[in-house]
Amino acid sequence: MTRAAVVGATGYSGAELCALLSRHPHAEIVSVFSSGKKDARPIPFERLHPLLGRASGPEAEPFSEKRLEASRPDVVFLATPNETSAELAPKILEFGAKVIDISGAFRLRDAAAYPKWYGFEHPAPKLLAEAVYGLTEWCGAELPGARLVANPGCYPTSVLLALKPVLPLLAKEQPVICDSVSGVSGAGKKSDVAYSFSELDGNFKAYAVGVHRHEPEMRQGLGLPEDAPFVFVPHLLPVVRGLLSTLHVSFEEPQTKETLAAAYAKPYEKTPFVRVRAPGELPELRDVVGTPRAEIGFAVLPGGRRGVLVSALDNLLKGAASSAVQNMNRLFRHPETEGLA
């Protein structure tokens, strides 16, 4: 059994993690910590997520480094704010547990990027080189032996899964334009009027254009320099969960639906949680919400020089918690689908 701890279990992604791990045949949840204040009352395990029902597990207590270490976890999932993860991960590694971090604290390799994109000086810059970027389908032998896994952001997961297979076909001088829409749970739990029901219901808006912290993560994952023509525009959708990215691309040479289908077939023919649809068949949110799966569709426009790629996933599952469990499965050499399929 893999002994697992979850820090930040009362957040949206942390609660999803608890639900997944509670059903995992090779995982034992040994400690759970809430996102609340230090003097907050413990929360019964079964109240963390509706799917837990009568499941038994440890209470979600206010965080304590001593209690975490005393629970002797093999792996600690950090569903915590970026700065919190950056501070906690080195301490957890020091007492011998592996870390799967769902925040953005270890996604970027350049420590100098953190003040600009995340608003803080990184306290553990040496770990950035060690952290494995856990886009599971594109990880190789580096993942099973890792100590620290940086779980990808939800937007980058959708964009990178759709773009990486066709990247060699793209015209380098032409912009890649990514229009992505996400449910409001992607912003986490926060008491901000901009995320209140009255502001969101019946509304739709773009936000953080040119300054969203997931943009450098996408550029890094695609190998694009800062000045490459890449445009990412996130939008807030008035639904709780789900994420859909529409990507507009140009090709160096004319392409057909057959050549694009072939480009996707090789990397994803044996991946259990990425499904590529038939040419012209595009995924919708309802196809993926509540599942650990990403679905990708594409269309080649007349003339073959331009294409539209569509990628859909559940931002709390494939965009966070279920991909973290995928990474745990690979880390500890369990079947990749264990606890998810």
N, C-alpha and C positions, 0 to 999 in steps of 0.2 A: 504493500500500500504506500502511496505517496502522501505524506503528511503535509497538509496545506493550511495556510493562514490567509485571511483576507483582511486587509486594512482599508477602511473606507466602505464598509459593508452596507451602510445605510444610504449611500448614493445610488443612482440608477444603475450604473455599470457594476458596482460592488454587489448589489442585491441580485442582479442577474448571475453573477459569478457564484454566489452562494447556492442559488437554485440549480445551476449546472453541476457544481461540485457535489451537491448532496445526492445526485443520482449517478455519479461516476463510480463504476465498479472497482476502480483501483485508486480512489482518493479518499482520504479521511480528513475532514475539517477539524483541526485541532485548536484553533483559536480564531475569533472573529472580533473585529474592533469597529466601533461606530465612527461616524464623521462628526459627532457632536462635541460639546464642551466636556472638560475633564470631570466635572461634577454631575454629568448627566447620568440618569438611571440606566442600568443595563436593559437591553431590549431582547425579549425572547426570540430565539432563532426562527421559529415558524412565522413570526410577524415581519420578517425582512422582505418576503416576497410572496405573493398570492399562490404561486406554484408549490411553495413548501408545505402548505396544508398542515398535516400533523407530523412533519419530519422533525427528527430530533437533532440537536446540534448545540454547540456552545452559545451562550448568550453573547450578544454584541455589547462589549464593554467599552468605555472610554479608553483611548489608546494608552498603552504602557509598554515601553521597551522591555522592561523586566518580564512582564507577563508574556510578551511575544516570544522572547528567547526561551523562557521556561517551558513553553508549549512544544519546543523542539521540532519546528517545522522543517521539512525538506525544501519547501518553496513558499515564498511570501508573495502574494498578489497585492500590489499597491494601486488601489483605486482612489488615489489621493491627489490634491492639488500639485501642480508642477514643482513648486518650491519645497513642499513637504516631501515629495518623492526624492528630490535631489539630496535632501538632508538625510533621509532615512536609509536609502539604498546602501551607502557605504557601511553603515553600522550593521545592517542585516548580513551583508556579505562577510563582515568581519567575524560574526559568530557562526558562519558556515552554511547558511541557507542560500538557496538560489532566489533570485528576484525576477518577477515578471511585472514590469511597470506599465500601467495603462495610461499614465500621464505622458506629457511631452518632455519630461525631464532628461531623457537620454536618447532622444530620437535624432538630434542633430549632432554631427561629428565635430563641428567647429564651436568651441566654447565662446568665441567672440560673437557668435550670432545670438546668444541668449539674452544679453541686455536689450538688443534691438527688437527681437521677436517675442520674447517672454517676459521682459522687464526685470530681470535679476541677473546678477553675476553668478555663474555656475560654481557651486562649492566643491565639486568633484570632477574637474576637467579631465583627469587621467582616465576616468571610467568611460568617457565618451568613446574612446578608441576601442575599448573592450566590449562595449554593449553590442549585442547582435540585434539588428533591426528585424523584428519578427514578422515580416510579411511571409507567412508560413509557406505559401506555394512557391516562393522564390528563394527560400532558404535551402542551403545544402548541408554539408557536413559540419558547418560551424554551429548549427543550432543545438544538436544533441549534447555537445560538450560545454555549452555556455553557462556562465554564472549569472549573467545579467541580460535580460531580454527587454528591449524597448518595443512594446506593442505599438503598431502603427495607429495613427489617427484615423477616424472614420472617413473623412473626406479623402485623405491620401490612399486608403485602402481601395475605395471605389475607383479612383482615378488611375492608380498604378496598375491594378489588375487589368483594366481595360487598355491602357496605353503600352505597357511594357512589351507585349507580344508583337505589336505592329511598329514599334519605335524605329527599327531599321528601314522601314518603308517610307517614313515621313520626310517631307521636304524641310530641310534644316532652316531655310531662310523664312519660311512661312510660320505664322503664329499657330500655336495650339490653344484653343479657347475652351475652357472648362466652365460650364454653367452647372452648379451643383445645388440641390435643394435638400434640406434636412428637417426632420421633425424637431420640436423644441427640446426634447430630452437631451439632444446633443450638447446643449448649453449647461447641463448639470442642474442640480437643485440650487436655486438662488432666489433671493427676495429682491427682484429687480422689476420695476414697473414695465420695462420693455418686454418682459417675458410673462406678463400677467394675461389672464384669459381675455380681459377687455381689450388689450392691445393686439392680441393675436387672432382672435376669432374672426373669420371672414377677411383676414388680411394676408398679404404676401409681400415680402420685401427683400431686397438685396442688402448686404451689410459687410462691413470690414473689407471693402474692395481695395486690393493692393496692400493691405496690412494684416491679412489673416495669417496666424502663425503656422498654419498647415502648408502655406505656399512654399517656404524654403524646404520643408520636408519632401514635398513632391518633386521639386527641382533636384534635390539630392538623390532621390530614388530613381530619377530618370537620367541622371548625369548631365543636367543642364546647368550652364553657368548663370549667374545672376542677371546677365543682360540678354539671355536667350528670349526670343519672342514667345512667352508663355503667359496666358491670361487666366486667372482663376477668380470666379465671382461666386461666392456662396450666397444662398438665399435661405430665409427662414419660412418654413411651411407650417400652416396652422394644423398640424397633426402631432401626436405625441412622439411617434417613432417612425423610422424609415428614412432612407437616403437614396437619392437618384441623381446621377451625374450624366449630363449630356455633353459630349466632347466633339468639337468640330476640328477636323484635321485635313491637311493637304498632303498628297503623296508626291514623292520625287518622280515616279513613273506611274502611268495609268494602271490602276488595279481593277480586279474583278471580284465579284463575291466569292469566287472559288479561291483566289489567292489570299484573301483575308481569312476565309474559313481555314485554310491550311496554316496560316500564321498563328491562329489561336489553337489549332488542334494539338500541336506538339506539346506546348507547355501545360495544357490543361486536360490532356486525355486521361490522366490517372489521378486528378485532384478531386477528392470527394465533395468539396464545398465550393467549387466554382463550376458553374454550368454555362456553357456557351450555346446560345440559341442558333437556330437556322438563320441564314441570311435574310434580312428584312424583318425578322421577328424580334420585337423589342420588349424588354422586361418592364414590369410595372411594380409599384410599391407593394401591392397586395400579393405579388408572387413571392416575396421574400420576408415580409414582416413576420416576426415570430419564429424565423428559421435561422440556422447558422450558415446560410448559403449566400453567395453572391451570384447574380446572374448578369450575363453580358450579351448584348445584342449589337448588331451593326448594320449599316446600310451604305452602299456605294452609290454616290450621286452620279447622274448622267455625265459621261465623258471619262469617268474613272479617276479624275485627279483630286477629288474631294470625297470625304466620307464622314459619317456621323456614327459615333460609338455611344452606347448607352449602358450604364452600369448601375445596378440596383442592389441594395443590401439593407439589413436591419442595423441601424447605427449602434444599438446597444449590444448586439450579438456579434455578427461578423465584423462590425466596426469597433468592437471592444471585447466583451466578455467571452464569446465563443471562440474568437481567434486566440485569446489568451489561454483558453483550455487546449486548443489545438497545439499551441506552443508548449504547454506543459506536457502534453502527450509525447511530443517529439523529444523534449528534454529528458524525460524519464523512460523513453523507449516503449511507451504504450502504443497500441494501434491509434492512428491519428483520429479515427472517428469515435473513439471511446468516450462515452458520456455525452455525445453530441448527436449521433445518428439513431 
